[in-house]
Structure formats: C-alpha cells, structure tokens
Amino acid sequence: MSTQTVLRLPQRDTWTRLTASSEAIPHANKHEVLVKVRSVSLNFRDIAIAISQYPFPVKENVIPGSDAAGDVFEIGEGVVDLEKGDKVVIAFDPSTLYGPIKSWGGGLGGPVDDVLREYISVPAHAVVKIPTASSLSYAQWASVVCTEATAWNSLYGPTPLRPGQTVLFQGTGGVSITGLILAKAAGAIKIITSSSDAKLEHVKKTYSVDHTINYKTTPAWAAEAQRITAGRGVDYILENGGSGTIKQSIVAIAYGGVISMIEFLSSAPQEEMPDVAGLALSKGAIVRGIMVATKQLLEEAVRFIGARDLQVPAEKTFRFDRGEVVRALDYLASGQHVGTVCIDF
C-alpha cells in the first residue's frame, strides 16, 4: 500500500469543511520514524481552529488534530532507541524537548500538519514509548498527549502539587478529568465545577471528587470554594474559562496559590475586563499561561500514568471516517462529553 486517507481543512469557517483525500504515505527519513496512527484525541483547540477562533498561527489547508497514539511502522537511519512495533505517543510540539515552549509555531495540527491521517513521519525524538505493561487503550494514551500533559504541567511545573493541597477544576472536559485523576493519585482535595448536576453526579461517583459546584445555580462559585476551604482558598486552579472566569478564580485562590491559564472558553465584555495584575497582586498569586507541555513533561506524565496504570477517561470514540470525524467534532462542540472524545483507526 502506497497511499493513505488524509483529512484536511481547506476553509476554516466550520469543521464540516473537512475533506478526505488520498495522499502518498511518507517514509521515515534519517532520524525519523513513521508512525501508524491508531487513535486520535480531539480538543477544543480543534474546534477553534476549524472556525477561525484560534488566536495562534494555522497553516493553509491544514491536517488538523494534535494528539495521537500508534505503532512505530518504519525506522529511519540513525534511530537507535526505537523498534518497529513499539507503541508510542507523539509530542504536541516536536520542536520543544524541555524548558518552556517558546512559541505556538511548532504545535501539530495548527502551524504544522498533524494526525488525522493514517501514517505520519516525525523526528524520533518527538515520540514517547508507551509502557509495555500498560492496560490503557490507544484512545486513552492519545488522550495523554495534550489533556494529561497540560494537567501535569499545571500541577507539576515550577510549583509541584503536594498531598493535602486543594485543586479546583473548571468544567468536566478532558484536562479537568485527567487532572482530577492525577490529583487523586497525589492525595489532593478535589473540587470541580459544571453547569450540569448530572455531570457533577457522574464525576462524583466515577472519580471520587470531594466537592462539586454547579456554577449555574451557584454563580458566586468562588465564594463557595472559599466556604469549602474554610476561608483559606484553593491552592491550584485549572482555569479553562479565560477572561470570563479569571476574576472569580483569583477570589477563590489561596494566598500564594497557582492559577494555570489553559483555555479561553468564556470572555468578559471589554468594559468588564478584570484587572488581572491588580487581582493577582492582592493574593500574591501566580497566574501562569500553560502552553500544553514539552516532551520532557509528557515523558513524566506517561511514566506516572504507566506506573499507576491510571485509567485516563476516553469517554467516547468515533471511527476514522470523514463523516464520523465531523460527528465527533459536533459532539465535542455540544459539551455533552465528560473526559475526552477520540477517533479510533
């Protein structure tokens, strides 16, 4: 077989523009591996890119998606630490191995073609081997690439989480639920918010969350977080809302706490934009932008998940087919999911 199915976005006004085509399967060049894709995990970033709401660079006619797990199919010259058949995940930004990610210019599925295709060639240094004893599916491992690595970066970056500290997660998407699993394994106290009592009940039963807050029925959710913590505040917040929620996050945070800015799912009107600098100063808090994670952080997350066999929540899977991928993005955009939405090949 010399060709593969590839999905591209020739226009970026809706994900229904996804177009399937037949393209040549690449070869693994020197210091590269060819990966046979087995599963792809979708993110809100994929929605934002498809409707031109992503604020960072995107190439023309991009192959979208950024999170993949698969098998090494071909080994290029000079690759010594991988073998054909190895199960691997591919780092979000193959150009950044360690330290801070210095730009959004190397992330797959935006400025660089990515993984909604059957085969992809990448630098050998861009892949991380999946532990051989793992019971997780390809979809679960694909979900580690952005969601789990982002949560790991938030909780184990410059200021590592300690047992007994409190973490607040906004919403029940992939980053929040995978972060919840990490926090539980670390012995942290966990609070999660949602506008759905049904989702909160599901998360409480399934993931043993300690406290839940419905932000629709309790709009002053920061005050509720302060009440839960007896006025101390929470030590970590995984901030998914953006300008629409950051003010309450700073109210909820403990003195010296860490707010990790991850997504931009809500926005405040221009005239109501919060004074983040002043608010952060009032708590001595760290407000930290999270650019997913480097390969080093991904390796750490993979090692921890593999050692504990943590069951990453790949909540719903669809087939690799143009129509099915569109339905998967519809489902993701609807907000019905708890955990991640994946495409299985």
C-alpha positions, 0 to 999 in steps of 0.5 A, a space after each residue: 500500500 502506497 497511499 493513505 486517507 488524509 483529512 484536511 481543512 481547506 476553509 476554516 469557517 466550520 469543521 464540516 469543511 473537512 475533506 478526505 483525500 488520498 495522499 502518498 504515505 511518507 517514509 521515515 527519513 534519517 532520524 525519523 520514524 513513521 508512525 501508524 496512527 491508531 487513535 486520535 484525541 480531539 480538543 477544543 483547540 480543534 474546534 477553534 481552529 476549524 472556525 477561525 477562533 484560534 488566536 495562534 498561527 494555522 497553516 493553509 489547508 491544514 491536517 488538523 488534530 494534535 494528539 495521537 497514539 500508534 505503532 512505530 511502522 518504519 525506522 529511519 537511519 540513525 534511530 537507535 532507541 526505537 523498534 518497529 512495533 513499539 507503541 508510542 505517543 507523539 509530542 504536541 510540539 516536536 520542536 520543544 524537548 524541555 524548558 518552556 515552549 517558546 512559541 505556538 509555531 511548532 504545535 501539530 495540527 495548527 502551524 504544522 500538519 498533524 494526525 488525522 491521517 493514517 501514517 505520519 513521519 516525525 523526528 524520533 525524538 518527538 515520540 514517547 514509548 508507551 509502557 509495555 505493561 500498560 492496560 490503557 487503550 490507544 484512545 486513552 494514551 492519545 488522550 495523554 498527549 495534550 489533556 494529561 500533559 497540560 494537567 501535569 504541567 499545571 500541577 507539576 511545573 515550577 510549583 509541584 502539587 503536594 498531598 493535602 493541597 486543594 485543586 479546583 477544576 473548571 468544567 468536566 472536559 478532558 484536562 479537568 478529568 485527567 487532572 482530577 485523576 492525577 490529583 487523586 493519585 497525589 492525595 489532593 482535595 478535589 473540587 470541580 465545577 459544571 453547569 450540569 448536576 448530572 455531570 457533577 453526579 457522574 464525576 462524583 461517583 466515577 472519580 471520587 471528587 470531594 466537592 462539586 459546584 454547579 456554577 449555574 445555580 451557584 454563580 458566586 462559585 468562588 465564594 463557595 470554594 472559599 466556604 469549602 476551604 474554610 476561608 483559606 482558598 484553593 491552592 491550584 486552579 485549572 482555569 479553562 474559562 479565560 477572561 470570563 472566569 479569571 476574576 472569580 478564580 483569583 477570589 477563590 485562590 489561596 494566598 500564594 496559590 497557582 492559577 494555570 491559564 489553559 483555555 479561553 472558553 468564556 470572555 468578559 465584555 471589554 468594559 468588564 475586563 478584570 484587572 488581572 495584575 491588580 487581582 493577582 497582586 492582592 493574593 500574591 498569586 501566580 497566574 501562569 499561561 500553560 502552553 500544553 507541555 514539552 516532551 520532557 513533561 509528557 515523558 513524566 506524565 506517561 511514566 506516572 500514568 504507566 506506573 499507576 496504570 491510571 485509567 485516563 477517561 476516553 469517554 467516547 470514540 468515533 471511527 476514522 471516517 470523514 463523516 464520523 470525524 465531523 460527528 465527533 467534532 459536533 459532539 465535542 462542540 455540544 459539551 455533552 462529553 465528560 473526559 475526552 472524545 477520540 477517533 479510533 483507526 
